[in-house]
Structures are given as C-alpha cells and as structure tokens.
Amino acid sequence: MNSFARFLMGLLLAAHAAAAQTGHDLDPDGWGIVTSQPITVAGHEFCRYFIAEWLDKPDSDRYTIAIRERPSARWGTQVWIDYGPRRVLQVQLPPTRTELEALGKNAAENAYQAIQDIERQRTFIRDADLAPDEF
C-alpha cells in the first residue's frame, strides 16, 4: 500500500470515528441540501426565514430542496419550492416586507408536510413501471 492510500484510509477511519462520537452517521442518503436563488431583497428575507424554520424541522436534513424566485412587475414576486422533479409549494410574496417572516415560517411548514406526504406515498405505492423518483 502506498503512502497516499494509507493517508486516505486513515482519513476515512478518523472521519468514521468522529461521526461515531458525535452520533452522526456517514450515510450519503442523509445529506440534504437547501439551494436558494433569491433575486430581490424580499426574496432574500423570505429565504432566510424559510431556511431558519426548515432547519428546525426533524429530519429536514434528509431532503434536498430548491427555492427559486421569479420577480415580475406585472404579477409580483413568485417563489417556488421544488423537491426533486416536483414543485411542492408556490408562494406569492407580498409587496411589503412586514409579512415575510410569518409567510416564510408558514411556507416551511407547508413544504415540509408536502414532502412528508410524498415520502409516505413513495413507501406505500410500488409500481414496476415507475422509478422511485418518478412517482
């Protein structure tokens, strides 16, 4: 075994030992990511409140979601929350920023419940013609 392979093996063992001490596992299925693409100031604030509430949910770190914003002078600012190929929530941001905190927290709760429903359906319904992410 060359020195680089020994180094990688030692690094892997150290990471595994550190994860065992902290109670975290190294299962890649448990790594969720929240991506956000806010454009406006209101979009940034909404994302900040949404993500803060999202991280307080149990097992929210298992899910990868995307928050996208589309500002429009005609229709107002719209925010979409996607989980995989599905849009789980669409929100219209108010013109004033005073309501964004309550809206962000409520959106996080609704998105979390929608994702929980999707996961429940995925476990109960098995179809040979569909891949796991297609249902």
Order of alpha helices (4+ residues) and beta strands (2+ residues): alpha-beta-alpha-beta-beta-beta-alpha
